[in-house]
């Protein structure tokens, strides 16, 4: 009798599990074509333009808004620093933190009652339906074009196209100046690379965002041997192959935290590092993870400010 | 007869150690020919990049693996002997728990402590964990029996681990602490070997003197006492030696379990119950296991590295099972 009960119970629970399994794809089905559906959603927006209450679910979109002089009412925070990114924190004092992008605080979003929500497709693409229940939603794909395209798109949404154009024009102007400064310092045909030292591994930045576009497109620098083959954000390498890149200048991001600093200290003490061309030429530039890795209008602009300060000396 | 078996096994193990060390030094992201590896070892040229790679990146790491493998294995062998507990290793002395607890404290209250100090602090933590366990075990009437030591060890380790977790959660240090705990040999450089080598080797030199007494103690404290062995003294010395060996190892590479547990068993299967033989053989076999495990951890998914403790288990368990099945003897 008892056995029968157990069997019956397990069949029941199996059925429940199976039912859950079925319902899941049904929920996610509308999410897949959501980007298309979100376009007409703007018509429902009560307010439009710059006075909208915007909830930004991407730190990069937040920083694009800041570049246009708009402060979102709520924004996700940086996953690593567990706070608003340090280079823009002072401009987000009145902005409500909405959790980390990979685990957004939906209750906080709900409580904000935003007029519109901005999403990054790479992170929130699957959850568009959830956000649409709260407010009309715009999905951005940050890999479409450069940050300039995203900024222009944002500018059109908040009716600040002119500001977007001015910002981009200023950036191009500054880039030209910095390009000249770098050329004066490094000389003709200098090959550069950017690396990141973390506690666990050594990374070389590739041709894709965040570092590729600013170094190799905007500033027109020549990638060090092998960097051009890294067709993604970064590749993990062994310290052993560092000399093979034969870079004339190296931009170094050292992660926050004692372990990463320790790894970098050890690296610097290593004769292998001391033998690198860039080290011998004294062309190692320590750059901050922020703003350099913030692929947004403000991030790149502030990175360019830093570069200008480096190479002016 | 027994002497010949031991000599053969020992020499074969030493040969295996030398071979695996050479193999480990030859393997890496940068392709370097075996002849270059050989030239580096006998005639190091500090201006040659390949020589630098071997001398600065690979050699200290492999030497460190061998030293630490030997240290963990001998610590485990001694603890299994004096406690007559086949599941003992330096972990029951609270070495890992003590070190982790103190590291958690220093992360929380002295976040800018230089790395070399962190190692000293974690070693002191390991020693404090052991002293605490020893005092707790001895304070009960009847003194420190192997069973009491084991129970006190488990209780104190559990307590210290939960306190460390509490600190880590409260101060949001879980990630840093987990990273320290997982450790690994990648951070071993010549500067570490400079003090690690003398400490481990000098301590290892002591251990053969303990062999005879521990062999007797493995038969039971009464038997050992009747043979005229000062069991209490041997116990204390074995604990001191174990805590030094395991403590410096943990402070250098974090917690690498399993070496201390499994290697003494393997040694016992090969050469019998005489600790005068088990201890030196454990040292060499532990070195082989850790050198190979570290090589494996580097080879699985280069240039990323697998956690060394995962690899130790993957290399060690199959061989252990094979030995255990082949010969279901006693220890």
Interface residues (C-beta under 8 A of the other chain):
Chain A: X82 X199 X200 X201 X236 X237 X238 X239 X240 X241 X243 X244 X257 X258 X259 X262 X263 X265 X266 X269 X270 X271 X272 X275
Chain B: X28 X29 X30 X46 X47 X49 X52 X53 X56 X57 X111 X112 X115 X172 X176 X179 X180 X187 X189 X302 X303 X304 X305
